[in-house]
Amino acid sequence: MDFDLDFDAADDERDPDDDTELSADERRARSFPRFGPGRRIGRKFADTWWGNAWIESMERTALDQEQLRKGRRYAFAGQVGSITVSPGRISAAVHDGDQYTPHDTIVRVGTLAAAEWDRLLDRVAAKAGHIAALLDRDMPHDLAQTADDAGVRLLPGYGDLEPECDCPSWDHPCRHAAALAYQAAWLLDRDPFVLLLMRGRGEAELTEDLRRRNARRSVAAVAAADQAGTPAEEAYAAPPVALPAPPGPVTGEPLALAPLLAGHEAAGIDAEALGALAADAAHRARDLLAGVAPTGASMPGATGEVPLAPEADAWCDAVRLAARLPRSPAVKRLGEASGRAAELPRAVRAWEYAGAAGVDVVDAVFSPPRELVARATEALREAGGVDGAAPEVRNWRNRWTVGRDAQVRYGRDGRWYPFRRRSGQWWPAGPPGPDPADALLDLPQG
């Protein structure tokens, strides 16, 4: 999506001969050049989570979806003029495609009270990461959580946005106000200080206020250190304290759980199932102590951890337990409880190769970007067949079938997974890799 947006030209231009005194809000106002016509690919209108949160707030209060659709078209077509943002409002001239005179359009935004700003800025100043993120034109989720903890609703909620327009439409919002609100999301994408300005404070005064609060905190911290600290000379002269000896080995026979549960069968406690859970908990605790990352509730993605849906999380738990305890009678019960007993062996194999991400790719069906599909298809054709031939490469969604018995799947974590056909089913055949051709060539023969 290509837009012409220059934040260096953001200040209002005024006639130098105009000596009309500006109000405080007018002095804070920022104007942004109009967006040219552009296209966007994807279901989300904005690029950032806070830009889309703005859109959702506006759409939740809309009374006519048709006006929203027209507003989107106006936004994409560049029918919104330069946008001016000031405390409590955004405004622009919005024109219809066949109409010469534009409409004066405003979206009013609820501002924060002085007490709310004080609570919010006290919390933000206490976390250097929040200040650094804002200066880097980013708004992390935990900053919004910090605002919530301070009792401040930073992102607009129901009733915080009020559209106005001089067009004859009675819709709420009309297509002109909707177009303005949609384009405002693009401003928010690039600079979260725009949202803070709408809420009542400009960037310069916010950064200065945060600087003062940080200075006060630093002075207080130094004073506290002077009162309770230890002189450096004394600290360096002190002999190091000996570390405690490591714990000795565990001795004795493992304690069976069944005798401990004797007499509790009536309460529905299953000693065998509890034993399997206890063994798994001990194994995971050992991994945590050894610094091994746990798997199960999320999978590694191209941009970090990808959380699984609750039902996928429960399925991954069942697969993980079955993989951990392959010879336990509890495996049969896990399959029955999950409702997917026939799929459990194949999922266990996927878990052994790649954990939660491997289990996900067994079922996942989605459409990757066209460019990726074309590159992967070409790479698999050039790699040739697994058995030295050059079979046909067929693509369906995120799956590429090579010949009769080989398949490569693209996972939602950005990795490529090899599969082989066994008894009419596709089974995971190896660990994932970063390249589709390598995943194909690494397939075991036969």
N, C-alpha and C positions, 0 to 999 in steps of 0.2 A: 504494500500500500504506500503510494508516494504522495506526500502532502508537503506543501510549502508552509513551514511554520518556523518563524525566526523569533526566538525569545529575546534576542538582543535588541529587537525593534519593538519592545513590548510597552514602552511608556506612551501615554497619550501625548499627541502633539497639540499644542495650544497656540493660539494667536498671541505673539509677544506683546501686542498692543492691548490685549484684553486684561484689564486690571481687576476683574471680578474676583473677589476672594473665594477661594475654594473651601469647601467643608472638609472635615477630617476624613470622611469616607471617600470623597472625591480625590483627595491627595493620595489615598492608598490605591486608587483604581489602576488597573493594568489593562491595556488593550492589546489584542493579538490579531495579526493579519488573517484574512479569510483563508479557509482551506479550499484548495482547488478541487475540481472533480477527481474522484479516485474510486477504485474498487477494492473490496476487501474479501478475502477468502476465509471461511471458517464460520462456526456457529456463534462465537463470541464477538460482540461488537467492539469492545475495547481490548487492549493488550494486557492490562494489569487487573489484578483482582479488585483494587479499589475503584478503577474506572468502571468495571462491570457492576460493582456494588452501587455506584451512582445510577447506572442505567436501570438496575432492578428496582431501586427506590422510586424512580419516575414511573416505570411501567406498572408497578403495583397499584398506583393511585389513578391510572388512566381509566377512563370510562368508555373509550371507543378504540378498539384495536385497529380499526381501519385508519384512524388518524395517526396512530403510531407507525403503521406501515408507510403512509405517505410521508411522515416526518423522516423516516429512515432514507427514503428515496431522495428527499430534498437534501439531507445531510451528505449523502454520497455524491449527489450531483453538484455540490458546491453552491447551493442557493442561499447559504447563510453568509452574511457579510462579516466584517471584522467584529470580534467578540470583545466586549468590555466586561471585566470582572471587578467587582467592588464588594465591600462587606454587605452581605445580605442579598446580593442580586447579581445576575448575569444578564446582559442585554446585547441585542444585535438587530440589524435590519435583515429580514427574511423575505425573499420574493418568490412568487409563483413563477413557473416557467414561462407562462404566456402573459405576464402582467408586468408593466414597466415600473409602477410605484411599489416599493417594498413596504412591508408591514413592520412597525415598531414592536418588537417582541421582548418580553422580560420573563425571566424565571426567578422568583424570589426564593431565597434560601434562609432558613432559620439560623440566627447567629447565637453564639454562646455567650452566656452572662459572664461578667468579670470574675465572679467567684468560681465559675467553671473553668475559665482560663487559668486561674491561679492553681487550682487542683491539678489540671492537666500538665501545666508547665513544670510544676514541682516534681511530678512523676517522671516527665521526659528528661529533665535536667539531671535526675538521679541515675540515668542510664546513658552513658556516652555513646553506646551503639545506636540508640534512637536518633541522637543528634547527627551522628555520622551518616546514618541512612537517609535522613531528610536532606542533608546537604548534598548527598549523592543522588537526589531526586528519586528516592525509593521510600515506600511505606510498608515495612514488614508487618506481618499479621500481629506480632506481639505488641507493636505500637498501638494498634487499635484495641488490643486486649488491655494494655496499660490505661488507655482512655476509659474503657469500660470499668476497670477497677477503681478509677477515680470518680466514677459516677457521671462521666461525660460521654455523650453519644457523638463521636467524631464524624462518622459517616451518616448522611441524612437518613432519617427513618420516615415512617408513615406521617404525612402531614407537614414535613419540613420543606417540601418543594411546592411553590404556588405559582402557576403560570399566568401570564397576562399578555394580551395581544390586542391590537386595534383592528383586527380583521372582524368581519361580522359573525364568525362562527361562535357557537355556544359550547363547543366541545371542550373537555377538560382532560388533557391539554388539546389545543388545536394543532394542526399539522405544523404550523410555524414554530410554536413553542416546543413541540416534540423534536423538530429538527435542531433547534438551538441546544436542547438538553443532550441530544445524541452527540453533537459536535463538542459540547463541553467535556464529555467523557474523554475525547482525544486530548484535550488540554490537560486533564487530570493525569492521563497516562504518562505524560512527559514531565509533569511538575506537580507533586503533591502539595506544594505551597499554594497552588491555586485553590485547592479545597479549603486550606486553612484561611485564605483570604476571604473566600465565600462565607466562612464561619465567623469572620469578624476581625482577623488580625493579618497584617501584611508580613512579608518575609523579613524585611529589615528590622521591624520592631520585634518580631519573634526571636530572631537570632540574637539581637541585643539583649532582650529579656532573658533568654537562656544563658547568655554569657554572664550576666550579672548574677543569676542564680547559681551558676557554677562557681563563680568567684567567691560568693558567700559560703558555699559548701566547702570549698578548698580552705578558706580561712578557718572555718570551724573545725575541719579535720586536722589542720596543723596545730591549732590550739589544743585539741584533744590529745594529739600525739605528744605535745610538749608536757602535758600534765601526766600522762600515763606511760610515756615511752622510756626506752633505755638508751643511754648515750652509746653512739657507735663504737667508741673505743672500748667501752665495757663489754658490749656485745661480742666484738671480735676477740677480746681477750679470754672470754669464757671457754672452757674446754668443751669439746663436743660430747653430747650425751650418748652413751652406748645404746644401740638398738636392742630390743628384746630378742631372745633366741627364737628361732623358728619353731613352730609346734612339732612335736614328735609324730611318728606314724600312728595311725589308728590301729589298735590291736583288738583281738576278739572276733568272734563269729558275727556275721550280719544278723541283725535282729529280725526275726520273722514277724510279719504284721498279723498273720492269722490268729495267733493266740491272744494278741492284744484286743482283737475284735470279737472274741468269743462272747456270745450272748447278745451281740448287737445285730444279728441277722434280722431280727424282727423289725428293726428300725430301717431296714432297706440298705444297709451298708454292705457292699460287696468287697470282701477282702482281696480277691484277685484283681479287680479293677482299681482298687485303692493302691495296691502294690505297684501296678503298672504306672499310675500317676506319680507315685512317690519316686520311682526310679527315674522317670522322665524329669521331674523337678530337680532331682539331684544332678542329673546330667546337665541340665541347663544352668544350674547354679555353678557347676564346675566351669562351664564355658564362660560365664560372666566373670568369674574370678581370674580366668586365664586371659581375659580380654578378647574373647571370640564374640563377634557380633551375633545376637540371637536372630533367628529367622522365624517367619510365621505370620505376624500381623501386618507386615509390609514387605515390599520387594524392591530391590534396587532399580531405579529408573534413570533415564537420560539426564534428569535434572535433580536427582536426590531420591529419597525414599518415597515410594508410591503406596499409599495406604490401600488395603484391600477392603472390599465391601464386607459387611458383617457375615453374610452367608458364605463368602469365599474364605473369610477368616476361620469360620467353624470347620469348613471342609479341609483347609490347610492344617488345622489342629489335628483332625482325624488322620490325615495322611502322615503328618509328622510322627504321631504316636505309633502308627502302624509300621513306619519305617524304623523307628527306634526299637520296637519290640516285635521283630518279624516272627518269632516262634511262639509268641504268647497267644493263648486262647482268646485274649481280649480283642485280637485283630478282627475276628469274625463279628464280634459285637459292634466294633467300630463301623464296619461296613454296613451292618444292618441299621444302626442308629443314624448313619448319614443318609440312608436311602440310595446309596450309590455303590453297593457292594461289588457289582461286576466291574466298576471302573477303578476300584481301589488298587489292584496290583499295578496297573499302568501308571496311576498317579504316584504310587510309591517309587517306581522307577524314575519318574520325572523329578521327584523330590531328591533322590540320591544324586542326580546329576546337577541340579541347580536350585534346590530349595523352593520357596514359595513362587518365585518367578517361573521355575520349570513347571510347577503344577498349573499355574495360570495359563501358560502357553498351550497346554493340552486342549483347553476349551476355548481360548480367546479367538474370536473372529472379528476383525476390524479391517478398515481400508487404509493402508498407509498412503503417504503422498505419492502422486503419480510419478514424480521424478525418481523417488526411491524404487518404485516398482520397475521402471524402465531400466535403471542401473543394475538392479539385482537380477532381472531376467537376462540381460546381456552378459553379466558376469558368470551366471550359471551355464549359459550356452557355451561361453568360451572355455569354461572349466571342463566341459565334456562329461561323459557318463562316468559313473562310479566304477564300472567294469571295463573302462577303456573305450567304449563306444561313444557315440554322440547322439543320445536319445532326445526326444522332444521335451521341451520345458513348458509346462502349463502352469499358469498363475490363476489363483482364485483368492481374492482378498489378501490376507497376510501369509498365504501358503503357496509354495512353489513345488510342484511335483515333477520330478526328473525321472523319466522312464516309467517303469511299473512299480518299483519297490523302494524308491528313495524320495524323500521329501525334506524341504528346508522351510522352517517357519520363522517369521519375524515376530519377536516378542515385544510387549509394551515397554520393556526395559531397554529397548534398542539393540538387543543381541539376537543372534541367529542360532536356531536350534535344529539339529539334525533328527530326522525320524526315519524308521524303516517299517515296511508293511509286514505284519505277522498275523496270520490267520484272519485276514480281512480287516485288521485294525492297524492304525498307525501308532507305533510305539516309539517313545524317546530312545535314541540310539547313541547318545554321547553328550558331553558337556557343551554349552553354547560357546559361540565365538563372535568376534566383532565383524566378520566378513562372511557373506553367504557362500562364496565359492570355497573358502576354507572349511566351513561346516560340511559342505557336500563332500569334499575330498577326504575329510577326516572320518567319514562314515566307515565303520568296520565292514569288511567284505563278508558276503553271505548273509 
